Amino acid sequence: MFRQAGWDEPIIFNLGKVGRVGYTLPEVEEDVKRAVGNLYTFIPENLQRKNAPKLPELSEPEVIRHFIRLSEMNYGVDSGLYPLGSCTMKYNPKINEYLAGLPKLGMLHPYQDESTVQGILEILYRLERWLADITGTAEVCLQPSAGAHGEFLGVCLMRAYHKLNGELEKRKDVLVPDSAHGTNPASAAMAGFNVVVIPSDEYGCVDIEALKAAVSDRTAGLMLTNPNTLGIFEKNIEEIAKIVHEAGGLLYYDGANLNPILCKVRPGDMGFDIVHINIHKTFGTPHGGGGPGAGPVGVNEELAKFLPVPRIVFDGERYRLDYDKPYSIGKIRCFYGNVAVLLKAYAYILSLGREGLEEVAEVSVLNANYVMQKLKEIDGLALPFNSEKPRKHECVFSAKPLKNKTGVSALNIAKRLLDYGLHAPTIYFPTIVDEALMIEPTETVEKEELDRFIEAMREICREAHEKTVKVLKAPQNTAVQRLDEVKASHPQTMALSWRMYQKKLAAKDP
Ligand SMILES: Cc1ncc(COP(=O)(O)O)c(C=O)c1O
């Protein structure tokens, strides 16, 4: 049975005592003087710090124990199964962290002269080439910091393309299927486009007739995830590409679901013009808490001239940064992107090679289909959209039959799973499935762990039918019990920094 630690742990600012020391630094003034010599005296008087910053003062064990206790009340990809559909929360091999943490890489500064950063430029250049090869695109830009950021770059590229063709004024529509991730319409709207939603057909794929009716000379492009968020491969992709291209639009690939097709099929070969890659999902670097991530974007030859600057170029001897790109949309982020995250992806691809990446795709699909077949047997869960067909890396069940019969919802199931020491799947997305449970086991899980999840799901549905209150009151075995989800995400109730916390205290007690 699982029982999470529950410490009554204060925040670090409320720990320690004035004068308590954890680590002794050399005399700062002397040290700085030694390091920068006369420069020190050039810091203007008004910029020199007079008082020490107000930091908590703690001993080393206090710091270590504080963070260990917090970690014991947490659950992460190193704890166990994390089947958060669409998010691809998989185990990240530690060797990637090791490589990214090497001091020779970690101590580099983006303002260093090109001649002194040839090594990292070579790594980034190679990574660009590998990603172009994997996605079937001509050129890749590593700058975006997340999938959504890559999407935003992608739609900005669409805009630049139509502008250069003198068609931007009329091409205002970006088409987005109703199964799309919310960031797709958000990115299109941020780039100034109108969002036109395309319904799914009975098989969970883009409704071709609805697509035909929606495309016109107002179409800037279509944003598509393939396999889509139901885990279903859009089998009509070539026809979709033809429809969009014939109308003068561009085809955008949301690469959040690239892992099940790695080295099997390539978005570029399917007809996509712009592709983003969620590095932090597909290539084994951590994802969560909004970052850090990386969302490189690959494009076909025609669009390459619009990519952000600088571009890394290799003249056969030296790597250099090329800013001389008159059609470039400019910069989308400072420097070369989230380099530490990109380094982990580089290590991941290098360590697995083409065959290893293919195996990633195969096992991610195998695991999802194993779970899907087993869950189909459970009374109360339904698999909408062509339930006889296999899925790719994820499957989306509906808990609606269970809810209708017992009152137990997808949310209740998700909360009860926590009591079993398992992370919950994504719930209520995609929105086209009622009471959705979106399950993505990933390829980094053994069969025994999948069986544990399946057993827990079976047991929870049984509890629901037996009307045990446990499932409605869950979680009980976790560090915190059921949170008020609205309150927890309301900016008025959150104190995200010590300063905010102090302000809140002051407001309560004037
Ligand atoms: C299908 C899909 N597209 C786009 C995104 C956005 O990616 P990111 O979270 O890196 O911004 C996600 C995130 O989970 C996703 O699942």
The ligand as a Tripos MOL2 file, in Angstrom:
@<TRIPOS>MOLECULE
LIG
   16    16     1     0     0
SMALL
NO_CHARGES

@<TRIPOS>ATOM
      1 C1         -0.5840   18.2140  -28.3940 C.3       1 LIG1
      2 C2          0.1930   19.3020  -27.7120 C.ar      1 LIG1
      3 N1          0.5690   20.3840  -28.4260 N.ar      1 LIG1
      4 C3          1.2800   21.3800  -27.8640 C.ar      1 LIG1
      5 C4          1.6580   21.3400  -26.5400 C.ar      1 LIG1
      6 C5          2.4200   22.4980  -25.9620 C.3       1 LIG1
      7 O1          3.6960   22.1280  -25.5950 O.3       1 LIG1
      8 P1          4.4770   22.8630  -24.4070 P.3       1 LIG1
      9 O2          3.8490   22.4020  -23.1290 O.co2     1 LIG1
     10 O3          5.8770   22.4370  -24.5470 O.co2     1 LIG1
     11 O4          4.3140   24.3400  -24.6040 O.co2     1 LIG1
     12 C6          1.2930   20.2450  -25.7480 C.ar      1 LIG1
     13 C7          1.6650   20.1800  -24.3160 C.2       1 LIG1
     14 O5          1.4100   19.2900  -23.5850 O.2       1 LIG1
     15 C8          0.5430   19.1960  -26.3510 C.ar      1 LIG1
     16 O6          0.1900   18.1220  -25.6510 O.3       1 LIG1
@<TRIPOS>BOND
     1     1     2 1
     2     2     3 ar
     3     2    15 ar
     4     3     4 ar
     5     4     5 ar
     6     5     6 1
     7     5    12 ar
     8     6     7 1
     9     7     8 1
    10     8     9 2
    11     8    10 1
    12     8    11 1
    13    12    13 1
    14    12    15 ar
    15    13    14 2
    16    15    16 1
@<TRIPOS>SUBSTRUCTURE
     1 LIG1         1 GROUP 0 **** ****
